[in-house]
C-alpha cells in the first residue's frame, strides 16, 4: 500500500526486525541500552511504514479470533478485559505504535490506518484496542488530557475494562481542563473515529509512559470516515 512517498508493508526478515527494534528503542527507551522486545513480539504481525529504505513508523498487531483468549495479550497485563469477552467476533490488539521523531508528516499515520482498515476487513474484526501512551510515568503531569478524556470519552459501563495494574489513576478524580489539550496522534485518531477510553490510567515505569486503554468499535465508526479509510486501503 502506498501514499505519496510512503509505503506500508509487513516486516520480513532480520533486517526489518532490527530496524523495528531500533525505532522502538528510540521512541520508548531513549537513552537506554535495554532493547525494546518482549514475549509478545512472536505472536504479533509487525507493520512498517517506509520512505525509500527509511523506517518512519511501525506497530504490531495481534488478532484474537476468540475473545476468550484476550487475557493472553499484552494489554491484559494492565487491564481486566473480562467485559470485552461478551462481545462477538474477532478483535485486533494494536501496540507499540511509534513514529520516527524526525518524521511528522500526517500522511504516515493516515497510511498506517489505511493498512489497519484492510486488516480489519480481512479478519472481520469487531474491535480494535490497545494501550495508548503519554510520555512520562508521572500521571499527574498529564492531568489536563486525562481529565479531558474523563469528561468526553469514557467508554460504556458494560465494556470498560477493570483495574489489574497495581498502580492506577482514576480519570474522574482529575478536573477537566479549560481548553481541549493536545493528545498523542494514535489516541487522537481513535477518538476522531468514535473510540473511547478506560476510566483509569496506568503509569508504566518500565517504558516511562502513562497509558489508558483505548478501544474502537468498528460498527460505530462514522460512515464517512469508514469510506475515507477504505479509500486509503485501496
N, C-alpha and C positions, 0 to 999 in steps of 0.2 A: 504494500500500500504506500502511496506517495502523495505528498502535498508540497508544492514548491520545491525547495532544496532538500526536503526531509523525506526519509523513507523509514517505515516501521516494519520490523520483521522479528521472528523468534530467534533466540540465541541458539547457536550451534557451534560446538567445538570449544577447545580450551582457550582460544584467543578471545572469543566472545565472553566466556566465563571470567577471564582475567580482567577484561575491560569493565564488565559489570561490577565486579568486586571493587575495583579501583574507584569507580564513580560512587558506589555506595559508601565506601570508606570516606571519601571526600565530603559527602553530604551528611552522613550520620556519625562519623567518628573522626572528624577533622583533628589533626594533631596527635592522633593515637596510632600506635603500631599494631593495634588489635584488628585483625581482619573482620569485616562485617559479613560473616557467613554463619549459618545455623542449621539445625537438623531439618528445618522445613524446606530448605532450598531444593532438595532432591525430589520432593513431592510436587514442586511447582513448575509451571511454564514461565519462562523469562522473556519479556518483551523488550526490544531495543528500538529506540528512535535514533537514527543516524543522519548525519550530513556528510556525505562522502565516506571517509573512513573514521570519522569522529563520532563517538557516542555522546549524545546530548541529553538523553533521558532513558530511564529504564524502570521497570516494575516487574513484579512477579504475581502470578495468579494461581489459585488452586480451586478446582471445581469440585463441589460436593454434590454428587448425584443424589445422595441420600441425606436429608437433613439430620438424621440420627448420627452422622459422622462428624458433625460440626465441632464437637469437643476435641477432636484430634488436630485442629488447625492452630495457627499462630495466635489469632485474636482471642481464642478461648482461654489462653493463659491469663488474660487480664479481665475478661468479661464473661459472665454466666450467660451463655447463649441459649439456654433452655427455652425461653419464649419463642425463639425463631424456629424451633423444631416443630412447631404447629403449622408452619407454612408449607404449602405444597411445592413440588418442583425442585430442580437443581438450583444451587446457589454458587456464586463465584466470590471468593475472597481475594481482595486486591491489597497488595502490600509492597513495602519498600519502594514506593513511587518517589523517584528523585530526579531533579533537573540539574544539569551542569550549571554551576554558578556563573559561568561566563556566557550562557545562552538563555536569554529570557524571552525569546520570540513566542508569542501566544499560539502560533501555529503548531508548536511542538506538542502542547497539551491537547489541542484540537485533534491532531493526528493520533495521539495515543488513545483518546476517547473514541475515535472512529474505529480503531482496531479492537477496543474493548466491546464496542457495539457489535462488531462482526462476531466476536466470541460469544456474546450473549445470544445472538440469533442462532448460532450453530449449536449451542448447548441447550437452548430454550430455557435459560436461567430466569428465575423469577426475582432474584435479589442479588444485588452487588453490595458488598460490605467490606469493612476493614477498619484499621486504626488510622485516624487522621491526626497528624502531629503538628505541634508548635515547637520551635526550637527552644531548648532550655527546660530543665526539670523543675524549676520553681514555678509552680502553677499560678501563684499569686501575681506574677509578672504578667500573666495572660488573663487577668480578671476581667478586663473590658471585653475581649472577644468571647470568653466563656460565659459572661453574664448576658451578652447579646444572644448567644446560642440558646441559653435557658429561656430567654424571653420569646424568641421567634421560631426555634427549630427543634424543639424536643419531639422525639418520636412518640407514637401511640403507646398508651399504657400497656396494652396487651402484647406488644412486640419489643419494647425496650429491654435491653439486657440488664441482668442484675450485676451486683458487685462481686468480683472474685479477687481482685488485687488487694494486697494488704494496705496500701495507701491510696486513698481516693479523695477527690474534691467534689463536693455537691455543687453542681452548677447553679441550682436555685438559691444557694446561700450568697451568691455574688450579685451585686447591684448591676442593673443594665446600664450601659454607657449612654451618654448624652447623644453621641453621634455613632453611626454604624462603623465598626472597626475594620481594619484590614485583616483578611483571612488568608490562610495558605491556599495556593492555587487549586490543589486537589479538593480540599473541603469546599471551597467556593463553587467549584463545578458541581459537586454532589448536591449542594443546596439549590443551585440555579435550576437543577433538573427535578426538584421536588424531594430531595433527600432529607434525612433527619438524623439527629444525634442522640446519644445516651444522655441520661440526666446527671452523669458524673464524669469527671476526667481522671486520668491515671498518670502520675509522674513516672517516667521511665528513666531511672538513674543510669541504667546500662547505656542507653543511647543518648542520654541528656536531652530528652524531649518530654513534652506533656501531650498526651493524646486523648481524643474522645473516640468512642465508637461511632462510625458513620455508616449509614445504610441508604440504599436507593432501591425502592420497589419499582421494578421495571414497568409494571402496569400503570404506575402513576406518573410516568414521565409525560409531560405535555406533548400533544400530538405534533406540534410544530417543531419542538426540539428533537423529538424522535425522528422526524423526517430529515432534519438537518444532519443528525448523527449518521443516519443510514446513507445519506448522500456522501458523507466523508468516507464511509466504509466501502463505497463503490457498489 
